[in-house]
Amino acid sequence: MTTPTHLISDLAVFIIFINIPNVLPNYTDLTSLVGSNLIDLDHLLSKPIYHPKRNPFKTHFFHKQWITITILSILSVFFRPTMFLGIGLLLHLFLDYIYIVREKV
């Protein structure tokens, strides 16, 4: 998926969490949610940097560790200071997976 898609989905999740009375997210949580997209910095290490038909789970360093990232993200969801970082990482990997299935990469 493209970066705007990731950012729009992060903002949508944040708006959903604003409406849940017990969570009370703040701007630090929004920063963590949007900052989870820094996992895409590993795209800078590949040649070419962007290729529409490339499977990120096979070619990019951070995406290759998707099992580890998923487990750590699920565990961080239960710890309030890192909850939104974990949600953002899970959402990011999920959107990349949807892209792979949709494009049949």
C-alpha positions as CSV (number, residue, x, y, z in Angstrom):
1,M,0.0,0.0,0.0
2,T,1.0,3.6,-0.5
3,T,1.9,5.9,2.3
4,P,-1.3,8.0,2.1
5,T,-3.3,4.8,2.5
6,H,-1.4,3.9,5.7
7,L,-1.8,7.5,7.1
8,I,-5.5,7.7,6.4
9,S,-6.1,4.3,8.0
10,D,-4.1,5.4,11.0
11,L,-6.1,8.5,11.4
12,A,-9.4,6.5,11.0
13,V,-8.3,4.2,13.8
14,F,-7.4,7.1,16.0
15,I,-10.8,8.7,15.4
16,I,-12.5,5.4,16.3
17,F,-10.5,5.3,19.6
18,I,-11.4,8.9,20.4
19,N,-15.1,7.8,20.6
20,I,-14.3,5.0,23.1
21,P,-14.7,6.5,26.6
22,N,-12.2,4.5,28.6
23,V,-9.2,4.8,26.2
24,L,-8.8,8.6,26.1
25,P,-6.1,8.9,23.4
26,N,-3.9,12.0,23.1
27,Y,-1.5,13.5,20.6
28,T,1.3,11.3,21.8
29,D,-0.8,8.2,20.9
30,L,-1.5,9.7,17.5
31,T,2.3,10.2,17.0
32,S,2.9,6.6,18.0
33,L,0.2,5.4,15.6
34,V,1.6,7.4,12.7
35,G,5.2,6.7,13.7
36,S,4.6,3.0,13.3
37,N,4.9,3.6,9.5
38,L,8.6,4.1,10.0
39,I,8.9,0.4,9.4
40,D,8.9,1.4,5.7
41,L,12.4,3.0,6.0
42,D,13.7,-0.4,4.9
43,H,12.4,0.5,1.4
44,L,15.3,2.9,1.2
45,L,17.8,0.0,1.2
46,S,16.3,-1.7,-1.9
47,K,16.9,-0.9,-5.5
48,P,14.7,0.6,-6.9
49,I,13.2,2.2,-3.8
50,Y,9.6,1.7,-5.0
51,H,8.5,-1.1,-7.2
52,P,4.7,-1.7,-7.5
53,K,5.0,-5.4,-8.0
54,R,7.4,-6.2,-5.2
55,N,6.4,-8.4,-2.2
56,P,7.5,-6.4,0.9
57,F,7.4,-9.6,3.1
58,K,10.1,-11.2,0.8
59,T,12.4,-8.3,0.0
60,H,12.4,-5.7,2.8
61,F,14.4,-6.4,6.0
62,F,11.9,-5.2,8.6
63,H,9.0,-6.8,6.8
64,K,10.8,-10.2,6.6
65,Q,10.6,-10.2,10.4
66,W,6.8,-10.0,10.3
67,I,6.2,-12.9,12.7
68,T,8.4,-11.2,15.4
69,I,6.9,-7.8,14.8
70,T,3.3,-9.3,15.0
71,I,4.0,-11.0,18.3
72,L,5.6,-8.0,19.8
73,S,2.8,-5.8,18.6
74,I,0.2,-8.0,20.1
75,L,2.0,-8.0,23.4
76,S,2.4,-4.2,23.3
77,V,-1.3,-3.7,22.8
78,F,-1.8,-4.8,26.5
79,F,0.6,-2.2,27.8
80,R,-0.9,1.3,27.6
81,P,2.1,3.4,26.8
82,T,2.9,1.3,23.7
83,M,-0.7,0.3,22.8
84,F,-1.0,2.6,19.8
85,L,2.4,1.7,18.4
86,G,1.4,-2.0,18.5
87,I,-1.9,-1.2,16.8
88,G,-0.2,0.8,14.2
89,L,2.3,-1.9,13.4
90,L,-0.4,-4.5,13.2
91,L,-2.5,-2.3,10.9
92,H,0.6,-1.6,8.7
93,L,1.4,-5.3,8.3
94,F,-2.3,-6.0,7.6
95,L,-2.5,-3.3,4.9
96,D,0.6,-4.7,3.3
97,Y,-0.9,-8.2,3.4
98,I,-4.1,-6.9,1.7
99,Y,-2.0,-5.3,-1.0
100,I,-0.2,-8.5,-1.7
101,V,-3.4,-10.5,-1.9
102,R,-5.1,-7.9,-4.0
103,E,-2.2,-7.5,-6.4
104,K,-1.2,-11.2,-6.3
105,V,2.5,-10.3,-5.9
